[in-house]
Every structure is written in structure tokens, then in C-alpha cells.
């Protein structure tokens, strides 16, 4: 069975995390994705020689793509790009706002070349508004969106969320916008310009804080307690060998929790009787719960609470996550022997389509590996011209 | 111009954040979304009487939907659901794995009733694999995915990322899977079951840590420094009146930074000359930069670094973000006077389609507000039957 995006051709002008992940999802759903990089490689590939830590991210986000080089600042390069555009369904990019327009590859130009083209952009702040030219990286978006202020302990400095949630929330919105426009095109026959701003893509993640503030409460970081502070116990607690997260979402959970922890007598404690009681006496409650949990290993607590159907989980370190048996059993993680980088664990697409249409995993390609395939077979250039272009730095 | 999902009918059986946001994106893209709640309301609506902090999240994630009540545990309710299914394009749900199947509303049944139906589920861990029955809330997924271990200061306990990134990353993947299946259906004529696991939806956000670990380095939380520790200066620094985030992504940024901060002499400092020098001497560098920044207000530093084109941002508190002039200028945030809840600021869809097709914003509806419209006009039930069903608790 072909992938659901079978037959869709994507020109991928993206770099780093945001755009590449959107195009990766398309590639794993069966689209033909042609990753177009400058002759020196996109930003994250250029860093590979110096920073080995960029190898796995590049491999993971660029699987199942064909890789070509192209100098968009050369006249011949620009002409090749227009030929690619005429044969494509989607162009996706995450340059700073206005970069492609200045290269002569704006929506107006490309829409004329190919009225069916979906033209998709993701930037930090969108194509208009007072911040449109602000430089954006994940850290900056975390700062401006309030994520950093909302993360950490109240008596400590704020701290960013681990990883790059803003890049990836923008990426999934970007994929969403592209496929929505493809769906629409099946009816209208016409392409669309779509855009996603990183800042807008993360606003709603703080909805618990926004709700608390709207209700007249504080909207400040509170460690590992629930966003609005409306649940208790809901926190990280010390285990004998690490940390355990517990979230009792109602009185029933609380009853199940104290029995599982061997403290049924706490059910009679007037400080902890109802959810309102527990929220009012949260500090004392957290202290008591911490005393119980600190005597047991985290896995023991986790297994007890699983049986009791109380939301809970041990805090796992990154190396444990990479070996997660569930993710490997589901095929969400995959061990590959990458032709350039050697053995590694990579992720497959989280989009699951029942019916066995996962496309075979193809490891990321080397820089320019598909120049002959795309420029020769797809665009029909002679071998001699391809060599000339390579020598001249056009590709 | 109609929204790109005009003509698509969605049955929204979702609750809390994950599923409702996916269906909200569909509603704002022009789909007709029928939110089906148990007669007491979905989880977050049921908490409104006790917890005012749930009002805004509910309103924000359920705008532009029609709201009906339905008791899926009653025979008549189940029959009404099958009639709805026969007229729908999409059913989306985020119950625990297996709940709908046990109600007699599994994929096999519904696919027979309506072979064109897209059946979309989001759960914590997916419909198979060893964790499939684990209870999941955002906190649990943050713990198991490594996000908590990767967040916070190295000499402090781990801390969760502020807000609910796992819920919303699952939601955007869910929307992605649904619209991909709708696109495919335009070709095949057949619906699909699609599913998204929260855990799989967040794995790649730690790609910087995964890359560092793959390269033989540590994959541990490091406060506000870059994931792989490959950039410097890249951190939060104290300003005279708060905190400022700065990320110098290369030597050029560093040169621009020191000039903007009035410390060109640092360019001659052998400890800080190249990126490798700065990474090697990161502690000393962060101390020096912190001394410079602590003398100036955060807005002054931000404006200087904007001019210098260095990635930077002041740490903003949630109340400042709600009033963000850029988000309001873009229409990403909107002031409404909600008919049930009064004045509030809500978010519109981050999916932007050029050409003026934003559908008008319709505030979230009251519980069961559209029972007559849907059961009467859409399914053709008599007024008397609707009243009988209401009295019997079927709707």
C-alpha cells in the first residue's frame, strides 16, 4: 500500500529543526521530498565536521529525502529552482522572513510559474507585524512566549524547557498547514501560500497558566505542581533512587493512591479529605507524600500506582529513553547502521496510518547525493552540463 | 473565500487539551465540528464550577464548534452516534486506549457504517505495545520522555517544562494525521484509522540531547545553555530588572554582541576568540557576560542586540504575553466578550492561509447548546423525541 502522500513532490529548502521535521513527516508519509541545500550544505550539516552532536539530529530529521545542492544566488541556480518548482506540489522553507522574496522566489513569482504550488513558510514571528524581522531561535521564542518564566521552581531563577519544543510545535503546525492546503487543492485546483509563526505555535501550551491568570490567580512557575495549582498531590517526589511523578486527578485517585502506598490512614486526615482540602494544605501534603515515596525505589512505586490506575511515572534520563522497550516495540524508534554515521537509534514518523503503509526507512543522504538523479533524470540536464554546474558552484 | 476544510464534518469526542486542540484547528480551518459530550459535560467543563481556571482553556480550545450531549452508554445514544457517524467525514477521540471499542464504537464497526470515515485516536502510548494501558497525563509523558530530566539546572532537582507541551505536540500530530488521511481519501475514496501517541510526539524535541549522547557526550540538563553545549554565549543572563536570553550562534554573532554591549576589548581575549575557545571557557564567559548585562535593563539590551542581529529576548511573564502587541496586531490573539464567561483574550489558529479565508471566530458554546440543531435538523428527530431523550438522559 503506498503512503498517503504518494505522488506529492516537495521542494525542501529548510534547515536546522523546524522545517526539516515538517518535510520529514511528509517524506515518511510517502511524499517525494527533494532537500535543496547550498553547495556547502545546510546550517546543521555544515556544523558536522566540528560538532559531532549534529550528526544524529541531521540524520533523524532528513531520512527518506533526496539531497541536492543548489546555489540560489547564481543565475543558473535560480533558473534550475524555477524548473523544480514547475514540477513540484509543495515548496517548504524556514529562512528568516523575506529571504526567498529577495532572491526572486517570492509567492507572486512562484504562483505564476506553478499555480498549483503550495508555498509554505515558517518563521519566528510571521510575515508581518512589529516583530517580523526579529531573529528567532528556540530559546528566544521560549523567552517571549512565557515558557521560560513558567518553567522552574518559584524560589529559583526561571529556566528553559529542555529540548526545542518551539521548533517542533512550529514544525507540526507547518505540516498541518501544508497538508490542509493540499486537501483544499484537490477541490480548487489552486495552490496557496501558508505560513506558521513559532511564537503563535506555542502560545496555547501555557493554557493552564492563562486560565489561572484569567481566573484572577497567579500565573507563575510552580516547579512540578499543576499549572493552575488545582490538583494535589501532583508533583515530583523523591524516591529512594531518583524521582517519581505523581498526579492524582480527583478524590478517587487519592483514595487509590494512599492504599497503594500503604497509608490508608491518610484518608481520615481532615487536611487531605477532599481535593479542596488537599490543595489548601498542599505543602503539608507534598511533605507527607515525599516521606512515603522516599522509602521506595521509583520502579516499585510506579508499578504499584500502575496497578492502582493512578497517573505516575519515574523520571527517566535521556539514555534510558533511547532504549525504551515500548518505543522500540512500536517501531517508533529504530536501530539503523547509517551509511555515513554508523549505528544509531532514530525516530520514525509519529503519524500512524492503520493498514500497513509505513514507507521503508531510508537513511539521510550525503550532500548532493541526488544531484544526478534530480538534475539529470528529473530535469533532463546532460551529464556535461551537470559537471559544468558542479565546477562553477551552481550545484 | 471558504476555509480550506469547508465541507468536512467532524465528530469531536475529545476532552481536556490534546484532542480538543486538534478539533479546534479543524474548526478554524472551516470544518463543521460537532463536539459530543456526556450529559454532564467533558472533563474540563465539569470542573468549571469548582475551578474557574478551566474556563479560559475550555473557551479557547472549543471555539467554532457545535456542542451536543450524548450518553454513549445508553442504547439510544449509541444509535444516535452511529447516525452521526454515517454523516461524518472524521471522528476524533482521545479517550484511554480501547474505551471506544468497548462501547461498540471501534474502527471495524464504524468503518462498516461509513467506509469514508477517518477514525482518529490519540492516546498516551498508542494502541499496542507494553505501555498501551498506562494512564497518561502531560506530566507522565514529560517524565517518561526524558523532558523532565532534561529541564532545570544541573545542581538542582529536575523540573517539568512549563505548560503542557506533550498534550499540544500530540494534538498537532493528530491534526496532521487526520488531514493527511482526508487528502488520501480524495484519491482512494476510503477512510483510514489514524493514531498518535503522546510519547512518540515529543521524542524528537530532545534531538539536541540525543545528538550529544550519540556523539559520546553527556545528555543532561544544563539550565539555559544549548542542548549539546556547543554554543557560547548561549544562556539566560541577569539584567538590572529581570533576565535576558542571548544566543550567539557563531563567531560573527559574538563580534556583533561584544560591540553592542560596549565591550569590544573582549574580542582580543584569547579565552573567547573562537567558538571552541568560548565553549571551553564557558563558565568564565558566562560570568563576564552576566557582569555586562546586569548593569542594563532587559529592554535596553534587547534593543541593542536586535540592531546587532544577535538572537536575544527578555524573559516575559505570562501576563505580558497575553498583551503582546505583535500577537494582537497579527490577529493571533483576540479580545472577545464570551457569552458565558465574559471578557477574555483567546488564541486563533496558528495555521495561516494567504487569501483571506479565516473563518469568523465563534465563541465556545454552552453544554448541549446545539442538541436541537444536530439531532433535529441534521438527524431529523422530532422535537418530542429530543425532549424524551433529554428527560431520559440519552442526550
Interface residues (C-beta under 8 A of the other chain):
Chain A: X4 X5 X7 X17 X21 X25 X29 X47 X50 X51 X52 X53 X54 X55 X56 X57 X60 X61 X107 X125 X126 X128 X129 X130 X131 X134 X135 X136 X137 X139 X140 X141 X142 X143 X144 X145 X146 X147 X148 X149 X150 X151 X152 X153 X156 X157 X158 X159 X160 X161 X162 X163 X164 X165 X167 X168 X169 X172 X173 X175 X176 X177 X179 X180 X181 X182 X183 X184 X186 X187 X192 X193 X194 X195 X196 X197 X199 X200 X201 X202 X203 X204 X205 X206 X207 X208 X209 X210 X211 X212 X213 X214 X215 X216 X217 X219 X220 X221 X223 X224 X226 X227 X228 X230 X234 X236 X243 X245 X247 X249 X275 X276 X306 X309 X310 X311 X312 X313 X314 X315 X316 X317 X318 X319 X320 X321 X322 X324 X325 X326 X327 X329 X330 X332 X333 X344 X345 X347 X350 X351 X352 X353 X354 X355
Chain B: X4 X5 X7 X17 X21 X25 X29 X47 X50 X51 X52 X53 X54 X55 X56 X57 X60 X61 X107 X125 X126 X128 X129 X130 X131 X134 X135 X136 X137 X139 X140 X141 X142 X143 X144 X145 X146 X147 X148 X149 X150 X151 X152 X153 X156 X157 X158 X159 X160 X161 X162 X163 X164 X165 X167 X168 X169 X172 X173 X175 X176 X177 X179 X180 X181 X182 X183 X184 X186 X187 X192 X193 X194 X195 X196 X197 X199 X200 X201 X202 X203 X204 X205 X206 X207 X208 X209 X210 X211 X212 X213 X214 X215 X216 X217 X219 X220 X221 X223 X224 X226 X227 X228 X230 X234 X236 X243 X245 X247 X249 X275 X276 X306 X309 X310 X311 X312 X313 X314 X315 X316 X317 X318 X319 X320 X321 X322 X324 X325 X326 X327 X329 X330 X332 X333 X344 X345 X347 X350 X351 X352 X353 X354 X355
